[in-house]
Amino acid sequence: MSIGVLDILGSLTPRFTEPIQSTDKEIIDSIYACYLRDFFDQPFQIDHKNIKVKKEFYSNHIADGLPDFYSHYHEKFVHLLTREISGRTKVMSKKRMFKENRANRIHWIKPILQNCSDPRITHFHFSEDDGSVRQYFWYKAKNYIIILEEVKPDYFLITSFCVDIRNISYYEAKYQGRCGP
């Protein structure tokens, strides 16, 4: 890298240094504003395809034990800052729980995708059990992954999150079984 060139990926840090709670409306609103900016106000492309997110509003805040103001956010946004609680059965409704590390990194999605050709980003395609082919963008140095699915003519954001010690081998296995670059 040349001197004076900004290392966007290397400079990614969590948005807030103080702990974030699911009830911190002002902080969550500021993260939502970033999300809206990146995906709606200043949309972007990779591989000449638009990055899209679904616009439906979140309606499961009561069942998930999240504050009422979450109903004013897009469902995809809430998905990005929450994680399904493990140990639930398929018979039970899936419940989501706020995860600070997810919320604090939503602003990483756009710069990682815009710099996906950087050698620090492990990019691969994987054929899922349902037949869909998803693209994975894994910034291993920061333990962060973004998953997209092509819905022609665009890419749709499926999710993004921190890869933790519990699931690193799962994503390594997906990478080993990849069906593309």
N, C-alpha and C positions, 0 to 999 in steps of 0.2 A: 504494500500500500504506500502511496506517495505521501510525503510530508504535507500536511495541510488538508488532506482529504478526510472528510468526516466519516468515521466508522459507525454507521447507523446501527448495525447489528451489535457491535461491541459496546455501544453506549446504552443499550436497552437496560433499564432498571425498573423495579416496581414503581408504580405511580406515586404511592404514598408510603412514607416511612413509619407513620403511626398505624397501629392496628385498625382494621376496618371491621365494622359489625354490620350485619344484615339490616339493622335498624337505622344506620347512619344515612338518612335520606339525602342530605346535601352532598355527601361524598358519592353515593350511588348515582344521584342525578348528574354529577360532574363526569362520572364514568360513562353514563348513558349519553351525555352530550358528545363525548369523544367517539363513541360507537356510531351515533347518528352522523357525525362529521365524516368519519372514515367510510361509511357504507352508503350514505344517502346524499350528503352535501357535497362531498368530494369523492365520488365513486372512482374505482380504478379497475384495471384489467391486468391479467397475466396471460401469456400465450394468446393474446388478442381476444380474450374472452372476459366478459364482465364478471366481477365477483358480486354475487347477489345474496341477500338474506331474506327470509320470509318476514312479512310485515304483520302477522297476526299478533294481537295483544295477549298477554299472559292472563290466564283465568284460573289457574290452580293454586294461587297464593294461600288460600285458606287451608287446603289439604296439605300443603307443604309447610305450613306454619310460618309463612313469610308475611311481612307487613302488608296492609291493604294497598299502599302506594305502588307495590309491584304490579298491580293490574294496569298501570299506566305505561308499562314498558312492553316492548316487543318480547314475544315468547323466546325468540332466539337469543336476545340479550340476557334474559334470565337464565337460559340454559348455559350460556357462557360463564356466568358467575356462580353457578350452583353445580352440584354433583349428585348423581343418583346415589341414594343410600344403599350400600351393599348389604347383602343378606336378605333382601326382599325377594319374595317369590313372584313368579309371573302372574299368579292368581291375584295377588294384592296389587293395588295401584302403586305405580312407581312414585316414590316420594323423593324430592330433591332438597338438598341442604346447602346453604350458603357456604362458599369456600373463598376465603380471603385471597389466597394465592391466585385463584382464577380471576377474581375481580380486579386485582391489582396489576394484571397483565393484559387486559383486553386491548390496550393501546399497542401491543406488540404485533397483533395480527397483520395489520397493513404493512408495516416495514419489513416483516419477515417475508410475506408473500411478494412484495415488490423487489426484494433482494434474494429471491429463491434460487438464483443461479450461483450465489455465493457458495464456495466450497464448504462453508460451515453448516449449510443447510442440507440435511439428508432428505432428498426428494425421491419418492417412489410411488408407484401405483400398486394397488392390492385389490384382487378380486374377492369381494366379500361373499359370505354364504348365501345371501339373497340374490347373487348374480351382478350386483352393482360393482362398478370399479371406482374406488375412491383414491384420491391423491393425498399423500401424507407429506407434510413439510415439517421436519423434525430438527429443531435447533438443539442438538444434544448438549452443547456447552452450557446452555441455560435451562436444560430439561423441559423444553416447551414444544408442543406439537400442535399443528393445525391440520384439520381434515376437511377436504373439499370433495364434492361429487359433481361430475359433469351432468348437467341437464341442458342438453343442446338448446340454444347455442352458448349457454353460459356455464359458470361454475357456481354452485351453491355452497355456502359455508355450512358445514355440518356441526363442527365443534372445534374447540381449542382448549388446552389445559396443560398443566404441569405434569410431566411424566415423573411418577414417584417410584420409589424402590419396589413398591408392590406390583407395579405394572411394566417396569422397564423390560423384563424378559418377554412379555407378551408382544410389545412393539418391536423388539429385536427379532422375534420369530416372524412377525409380519414382514419386516424388512427382508429377512432371508427368503421368504416365500413370495416376494414381490413379482409382479408381472410386467414391470416396466422400469424405466430409469429410476 
